Amino acid sequence: MSATDSKGRLVDAAKILTAHWQEVQELWRDANCDRFEKHVMEPLTLDIKNALLAMDQIDMALTHARRDCSTREDMSL
């Protein structure tokens, strides 16, 4: 699985999670819901955003490495 595929799967999972959380919030509105959102959902959302940024950086690094390796192979021929 490529970094791009993994990123796509994470984006899809985050969309599903967000949709389900919005459904839950329509029925669950109390102090516990607010605490759950503050202590679980908000940090998780931030972690997902950071993971997506890291995946972009990994993808760029892999792209550069592949390009550098193919350039070196071409020079050795």
Sequence and secondary structure as in RCSB ss.txt:
>XXXX:A:sequence
MSATDSKGRLVDAAKILTAHWQEVQELWRDANCDRFEKHVMEPLTLDIKNALLAMDQIDMALTHARRDCSTREDM
SL
>XXXX:A:secstr
  HHHHHHHHHHHHHHHHHHHHHHHHH  SHHHHHHIIIIIHHHHHHHHHHHHHHHHHHHHHHHHHHHHHHHHHH
H 
